[in-house]
Amino acid sequence: MTQTDKKQAPLADPAWTATGPSLAALPAATLAPWRIAARRAGVAVLGSAALLLVGCVGNSVRTFAVQENFGSVATYSRLFDATPVQACEASRRALLSQGYVISSSATDLVEGKKSFQPEPESHLQMVVRVVCVPEASDGKVSLGFVTATQDTYALRKTNNSASLGVGAIGSVSLPFSSTSESLVKVGSETISKDTFYENFFDLVKRYLVIDQALAD
């Protein structure tokens, strides 16, 4: 084979590149839709980024003013003419008389819980905690501290769909579903009403009088 028989390599075509046609060689009418689509895609990306930024700013943690002022009013404490053991025992009996379940009891501490249901899907739990400490050197006068907390629970329903696992196919959803219910804690509040504690302390004093009369 002579030199003239060899095929000459084709000249490089400026309208083509290694990956396809050159954009520079395409007519303007053909490039117009591509450019418009690219611009729209860029605007969409910028819009999504702006919405994400606004969402982050909107989800900032709210701040509240200080709710405690440490007033001098003795709402949560009372003096009793009894020893700490007698005061806590009277407090335990006072809670039992109102339907509370005693969850913790000691010589200087008692705690009771009681549940309420003001609405079909709303539940409340009251927790009353009493701490008794000596106030006099001879131990015959005690100081009782009482704190009541009310927790609020809401009923949440969750729909669960049934599925069946098949080896070659995977998971197949069945037209059967079940609903599960659970109580979710949605709030908690310390009771601050004076009348609530006044009624409790009056009940404790009543049982102290009964206990002293039995002791005599």
C-alpha positions in Angstrom: 0.0 0.0 0.0 1.4 3.3 -1.1 1.2 6.6 0.7 -1.6 7.8 -1.5 -3.7 4.8 -0.7 -3.9 5.7 3.0 -7.1 7.4 4.1 -6.6 10.9 5.3 -8.0 11.8 8.8 -11.2 13.9 8.6 -10.7 17.5 9.4 -11.8 18.7 12.8 -15.3 20.1 12.5 -15.7 23.2 14.7 -19.4 22.5 15.0 -18.8 19.2 16.9 -17.0 18.4 20.1 -16.1 15.1 21.8 -19.4 15.0 23.6 -21.7 16.3 20.9 -22.5 19.4 18.9 -20.8 22.7 19.9 -23.2 25.2 21.5 -21.3 28.0 19.8 -22.1 26.5 16.4 -25.9 26.1 17.0 -28.2 28.8 15.7 -29.6 31.4 18.1 -33.1 30.2 17.7 -32.1 26.7 18.9 -30.2 28.1 21.9 -33.0 30.4 23.1 -35.2 27.7 24.8 -32.1 26.2 26.5 -31.1 29.6 27.9 -34.6 30.3 29.1 -34.8 27.0 30.9 -31.4 27.5 32.5 -32.4 31.0 33.8 -35.7 29.6 35.2 -33.8 26.8 37.0 -31.4 29.4 38.5 -34.3 31.5 39.7 -36.0 28.4 41.3 -32.8 27.5 43.2 -32.5 31.1 44.5 -36.1 31.1 45.6 -35.8 27.8 47.5 -32.7 29.1 49.3 -34.6 32.3 50.3 -37.5 30.3 51.6 -35.1 28.0 53.6 -33.5 31.1 55.1 -36.9 32.6 56.1 -37.9 29.3 57.7 -34.8 29.2 59.8 -35.4 32.7 61.0 -39.1 32.0 61.7 -38.2 28.9 63.9 -36.2 30.9 66.4 -36.7 30.0 70.1 -39.2 32.3 71.8 -38.1 34.0 75.0 -40.4 34.8 77.9 -40.1 37.1 80.9 -39.2 35.7 84.3 -42.3 34.3 85.9 -41.0 34.1 89.5 -40.8 37.1 91.8 -40.2 35.3 95.2 -43.0 37.2 97.0 -43.2 37.2 100.8 -46.7 35.8 100.8 -46.7 32.3 102.5 -48.8 30.6 99.9 -46.9 27.3 100.0 -46.0 26.9 103.7 -47.7 26.8 107.1 -46.7 26.3 110.7 -48.1 23.4 112.6 -48.1 22.7 116.3 -46.8 19.2 115.7 -43.6 17.4 115.0 -42.5 16.9 111.4 -43.5 13.2 111.6 -47.0 14.1 112.8 -47.4 16.9 110.2 -46.5 14.6 107.3 -48.7 11.8 108.6 -51.6 14.2 108.8 -50.8 15.4 105.2 -50.7 11.8 104.0 -54.2 11.1 105.5 -55.5 14.4 104.0 -54.4 13.3 100.5 -55.8 9.8 101.0 -59.2 11.3 102.0 -59.4 13.1 98.6 -58.6 10.1 96.4 -54.9 10.6 95.9 -52.6 7.7 95.4 -49.5 7.9 97.6 -46.5 7.5 95.4 -43.8 8.4 98.0 -44.0 8.5 101.8 -41.3 9.1 104.5 -41.1 10.7 108.0 -40.5 14.2 106.5 -42.0 13.8 103.0 -45.2 12.6 101.3 -46.3 12.8 97.7 -49.6 11.9 96.1 -51.1 11.8 92.6 -54.6 12.0 91.3 -56.0 11.9 87.7 -58.8 13.9 86.2 -60.5 13.8 82.8 -62.4 17.1 82.1 -62.9 16.2 78.4 -63.0 12.9 76.5 -59.6 13.5 74.9 -58.0 15.6 77.7 -56.4 14.2 80.8 -54.9 16.0 83.9 -52.7 14.7 86.6 -52.3 16.5 89.9 -49.1 15.8 91.9 -49.0 17.2 95.5 -45.7 17.1 97.4 -45.4 17.9 101.1 -42.1 18.4 102.9 -42.1 18.7 106.7 -39.2 20.3 108.6 -38.7 21.2 112.3 -39.2 24.9 113.2 -38.5 24.8 116.9 -35.5 23.5 118.9 -37.6 21.1 120.8 -39.1 19.7 117.5 -42.7 20.2 118.6 -43.4 22.9 115.9 -42.9 22.1 112.3 -43.1 23.9 109.0 -44.8 22.3 106.1 -44.0 23.1 102.5 -46.6 22.1 99.9 -46.3 22.3 96.1 -48.9 21.1 93.7 -48.2 20.5 90.0 -50.9 19.9 87.3 -49.7 18.1 84.1 -51.9 18.2 81.0 -52.0 15.2 78.6 -53.7 15.0 75.2 -54.9 11.9 73.4 -53.0 11.3 70.1 -54.3 8.8 67.5 -51.9 7.2 65.0 -53.1 5.2 61.9 -50.9 2.1 61.2 -51.3 0.2 57.9 -50.6 -3.5 57.7 -48.0 -4.9 55.3 -47.0 -8.4 54.2 -43.4 -9.3 53.2 -43.0 -11.3 50.1 -39.6 -12.7 49.3 -39.4 -12.0 45.5 -41.5 -8.9 45.5 -40.7 -7.1 48.8 -43.4 -5.5 51.0 -47.0 -5.5 49.9 -49.5 -3.1 51.7 -52.8 -4.7 52.7 -56.1 -2.9 52.9 -56.1 -3.3 56.7 -55.2 -0.6 59.2 -55.2 -0.2 62.9 -55.3 2.9 65.1 -53.1 3.2 68.2 -53.8 5.8 70.9 -51.3 7.3 73.3 -51.3 10.2 75.8 -48.8 13.0 75.1 -47.8 15.5 77.7 -48.6 19.0 76.4 -48.3 21.2 79.4 -47.3 21.5 83.1 -48.2 24.1 85.6 -47.5 24.8 89.3 -50.7 25.6 91.1 -50.5 29.1 92.7 -54.1 29.7 93.9 -54.2 30.6 97.5 -57.6 29.0 98.1 -56.2 25.6 96.9 -53.5 25.6 99.6 -55.7 27.1 102.2 -58.2 24.2 101.8 -55.4 21.7 102.0 -53.8 23.2 105.1 -57.2 23.3 106.8 -57.6 19.6 106.1 -54.2 18.8 107.5 -55.0 20.7 110.7 -58.2 18.8 111.0 -56.4 15.5 111.0 -53.8 16.8 113.4 -56.6 17.6 115.9 -58.0 14.1 115.4 -54.6 12.5 116.0 -53.9 14.6 119.1 -57.3 13.7 120.5 -56.6 10.0 120.0 -53.2 10.4 121.6 -54.7 12.0 124.7 
